[in-house]
């Protein structure tokens, strides 16, 4: 079974700063997918970014980028030029595609990110 | 597209009562998932369906929980009888298949008193 670990329960940074959220995972699979989801106080789960394990290039979506280290089983999220609206819970998630994409996501416990004005 | 629609948004019920949560997935998505979120256990996968067929219900905590998907546009999660420890936010999510991640509904906050 896969496990996902987020070691930072809470982080706080000033607006406009860069912040990195850490995530490690454990799997014996070689092909898999990794995701970061954002959950603001509205509790809506929003997909931020995804990464295919077979791709060496790190995924980027505007101010959000990842540092994917496959050998180390690490998948950190970097938020540049942080904004007040980035305040939310952030969840790292793992998916094993062996079930044709129908396997569920395994989530970490989350990191509560607070952006201070 | 209206996204994944869940109802009700909030539900308060007394212990022992039956509770039914509803979900309408995005049209064309052939996979549907039910998750439960609590402070203690985080996000847990309860059950998922592929093409309306339950694939894995190993996450369903007890026989008091049951889920159905009678057609591609509707699913229910039922708890009977409900207990205070069932209090949580229940999310429904759907996916078109492949590995594009899932679209979540807004969740149902269930409180059992």
HADDOCK unambig.tbl for C-alpha pairs under 7 A between the chains (distance, minus, plus):
assign (segid A and resid 43 and name CA) (segid B and resid 106 and name CA) 6.71 0.50 0.50
assign (segid A and resid 44 and name CA) (segid B and resid 105 and name CA) 6.94 0.50 0.50
assign (segid A and resid 44 and name CA) (segid B and resid 106 and name CA) 5.02 0.50 0.50
assign (segid A and resid 45 and name CA) (segid B and resid 104 and name CA) 5.85 0.50 0.50
assign (segid A and resid 97 and name CA) (segid B and resid 99 and name CA) 6.93 0.50 0.50
assign (segid A and resid 100 and name CA) (segid B and resid 98 and name CA) 6.51 0.50 0.50
assign (segid A and resid 101 and name CA) (segid B and resid 97 and name CA) 5.21 0.50 0.50
assign (segid A and resid 101 and name CA) (segid B and resid 98 and name CA) 4.77 0.50 0.50
assign (segid A and resid 101 and name CA) (segid B and resid 99 and name CA) 5.49 0.50 0.50
assign (segid A and resid 102 and name CA) (segid B and resid 31 and name CA) 6.18 0.50 0.50
assign (segid A and resid 102 and name CA) (segid B and resid 50 and name CA) 6.50 0.50 0.50
assign (segid A and resid 102 and name CA) (segid B and resid 97 and name CA) 6.38 0.50 0.50
assign (segid A and resid 104 and name CA) (segid B and resid 45 and name CA) 6.64 0.50 0.50
assign (segid A and resid 107 and name CA) (segid B and resid 43 and name CA) 6.28 0.50 0.50
assign (segid A and resid 109 and name CA) (segid B and resid 42 and name CA) 5.43 0.50 0.50
